[in-house]
Amino acid sequence: MGRAVPIRVPIFPLAGALLFPRAQLPLHIFEQRYRAMVRDALASDRLIAMIQPKDETTVPRLFEVGCIGRIIASEELEDGRFNIVLAGVSRFRLIEEIQVSTSYRQVDADRSGFDDDAEPDPLGIAQRAELEREARRYADALGYGVDWEAVARLDDEMLVNGIAQIAPLDAGSKQALLEVADIAGRADLLVQFMQFQRMLPGGADGPGTLQ
């Protein structure tokens, strides 16, 4: 399992933005507090934790599980904004938020409940085929243009996590995908979510959640 020692990390609460271990997440940083967070991270361990907010209040409540990322690419623009790329390191469970003097929030994070260091087992042939088939139907329902030959070359982890990242699901569904223990379980849940959304009034663009 993951490491038992808690780690203190700055957080970037952003609804709908999922980061998974070994996946990448590009971000455009424009708010002053998050510019400061990026500068501080670049000057230290380059770690930033992604976590979803539960509401849209000024200081939103947070979901309990997020993912720590490491900045692997950064570009500071002339006006002080940043373009960065985070690479997922490990998921974590929020222990507590820390009272700090920084403009951005920080938490103590427990990584011990997640086995994110090892490469996941591959999907079964039938499960991979079902996921690709449902992804095609879902993309067609949304009117997305997809290079399916490129998709077929992705390994199972990249495919599952890539769909979870880009699919326009609600925050609760996204959170459920993040918290699933393994890739096989995440693939099954993705198929359920995509099928459910396609059956909603208005198709895949309609609101709804299985949560």
C-alpha positions in Angstrom: 0.0 0.0 0.0 1.0 3.7 -0.1 3.2 5.4 2.5 1.9 5.7 6.0 3.6 9.0 6.8 1.2 12.0 6.2 2.3 14.7 3.9 1.4 18.4 4.0 0.5 19.7 0.5 -1.1 22.8 -1.0 -4.4 22.1 -2.7 -6.1 23.3 -5.9 -9.8 22.7 -5.4 -11.3 22.4 -8.9 -14.6 20.7 -9.8 -14.5 18.2 -12.6 -10.7 18.1 -12.8 -9.4 14.6 -12.0 -5.7 13.6 -11.7 -4.8 9.9 -11.4 -1.4 8.3 -10.6 0.8 8.2 -13.8 -1.7 10.4 -15.6 -1.1 14.1 -16.6 -3.3 17.1 -16.2 -2.5 20.4 -17.9 -3.7 23.5 -16.0 -3.9 27.2 -16.7 -3.3 29.2 -13.5 -4.6 32.7 -13.4 -5.9 33.5 -9.9 -3.3 35.3 -7.7 -3.5 32.8 -4.8 -2.8 29.9 -7.2 0.0 31.8 -8.9 1.6 32.1 -5.5 1.0 28.4 -4.9 2.8 27.4 -8.2 5.7 29.7 -7.4 6.1 28.2 -3.9 5.8 24.6 -5.3 8.4 25.3 -8.0 10.7 26.6 -5.3 10.3 23.4 -3.1 9.1 19.9 -3.9 6.9 20.8 -7.0 3.9 19.1 -5.4 0.3 20.3 -5.7 -2.7 18.2 -4.7 -5.9 18.2 -6.8 -9.2 17.8 -5.0 -12.8 18.5 -5.9 -14.9 21.0 -3.9 -18.3 19.9 -2.7 -19.9 23.3 -3.3 -19.4 26.7 -4.8 -19.0 28.8 -1.6 -16.1 31.1 -1.0 -14.3 28.5 1.1 -15.9 25.3 -0.3 -16.1 22.0 1.6 -13.8 19.4 0.1 -14.3 15.8 -0.9 -12.2 13.4 1.2 -10.1 11.9 -1.6 -7.8 13.7 -4.1 -4.5 13.1 -5.9 -1.1 14.6 -5.4 0.7 15.7 -8.5 4.2 16.9 -9.4 4.8 19.8 -11.7 6.7 18.3 -14.7 6.4 21.3 -17.0 5.7 25.0 -16.3 5.6 28.2 -18.3 5.2 31.6 -16.6 3.5 34.1 -18.9 4.4 37.8 -19.1 1.4 38.8 -16.9 2.2 36.3 -14.2 -0.2 33.6 -15.2 1.2 30.0 -15.5 0.7 27.0 -17.8 1.7 23.9 -15.9 1.4 20.1 -16.3 0.9 17.9 -13.3 1.9 14.3 -13.3 -0.1 12.2 -10.9 1.9 10.7 -8.0 -0.6 9.1 -5.5 -4.1 9.5 -4.3 -4.7 10.6 -0.7 -7.3 10.9 1.9 -7.7 14.3 3.6 -6.8 14.2 7.2 -7.4 17.8 8.1 -7.0 21.3 6.7 -4.2 23.3 8.2 -4.5 26.9 9.3 -1.8 28.7 7.3 -0.7 32.2 6.4 -0.6 31.5 2.7 -3.4 32.7 0.4 -4.0 29.1 -0.8 -5.2 26.2 1.3 -3.1 23.4 2.6 -4.0 20.0 4.1 -2.4 17.0 5.7 -2.8 14.1 3.4 -2.7 10.3 4.1 -1.6 8.2 1.2 -1.5 4.9 3.1 -4.9 3.6 1.9 -4.1 3.6 -1.8 -1.9 1.1 -3.7 -0.8 3.5 -6.4 2.9 2.6 -6.8 2.5 -0.5 -8.9 1.4 -0.7 -12.5 -2.2 -2.0 -12.6 -3.3 -5.4 -13.9 -4.5 -5.2 -17.5 -8.2 -5.4 -18.3 -9.7 -8.6 -19.7 -10.2 -8.7 -23.5 -14.0 -8.6 -23.1 -13.9 -5.7 -20.6 -11.6 -3.6 -22.8 -13.9 -4.3 -25.8 -17.0 -3.2 -23.9 -15.3 -0.1 -22.7 -14.2 0.9 -26.2 -17.7 0.1 -27.6 -19.5 2.2 -25.0 -17.0 5.0 -25.4 -17.8 5.2 -29.1 -21.5 5.4 -28.4 -21.0 8.0 -25.8 -18.7 10.1 -28.0 -21.2 9.9 -30.9 -24.0 11.0 -28.5 -22.0 14.0 -27.5 -20.9 14.8 -31.1 -17.2 14.3 -30.2 -14.7 13.6 -33.0 -12.3 10.9 -31.8 -9.3 9.3 -33.4 -10.3 5.7 -32.6 -7.1 4.2 -34.1 -5.1 6.2 -31.6 -7.4 5.2 -28.8 -6.9 1.6 -29.7 -3.2 2.0 -29.1 -3.6 3.3 -25.6 -2.8 1.0 -22.7 -5.7 0.1 -20.4 -4.7 2.6 -17.7 -4.3 5.5 -20.1 -7.7 4.7 -21.7 -9.7 4.3 -18.6 -8.2 7.4 -16.8 -8.3 9.4 -20.0 -12.0 8.9 -20.4 -12.6 9.6 -16.7 -10.8 12.9 -17.1 -12.5 14.2 -20.2 -16.0 12.8 -19.9 -18.5 15.6 -18.9 -19.8 13.9 -15.8 -21.0 15.6 -12.6 -18.6 16.1 -9.7 -20.1 13.2 -7.7 -19.6 10.7 -10.6 -16.0 12.0 -11.1 -15.3 11.5 -7.5 -16.6 8.0 -7.5 -14.3 7.2 -10.4 -11.3 8.6 -8.6 -12.0 6.6 -5.5 -12.4 3.2 -7.2 -9.6 0.9 -6.0 -8.4 -0.5 -9.4 -8.6 0.1 -13.1 -11.0 -2.8 -13.7 -13.5 -1.4 -11.2 -13.1 2.1 -12.7 -13.7 0.7 -16.2 -16.9 -1.0 -15.1 -18.2 2.2 -13.4 -17.3 4.3 -16.5 -19.4 2.0 -18.7 -22.3 2.4 -16.2 -22.0 6.2 -16.2 -21.8 6.5 -20.0 -24.8 4.2 -20.5 -26.8 6.0 -17.9 -26.1 9.4 -19.4 -27.0 8.2 -22.9 -30.4 7.1 -21.6 -31.2 10.4 -19.9 -33.7 12.9 -21.5 -31.6 15.0 -23.8 -29.0 12.3 -24.2 -25.5 12.4 -22.9 -25.7 16.2 -22.5 -28.5 15.9 -20.0 -27.9 16.3 -16.2 -27.9 13.3 -13.9 -25.8 11.1 -11.7 -25.9 7.6 -10.4 -24.7 8.8 -7.0 
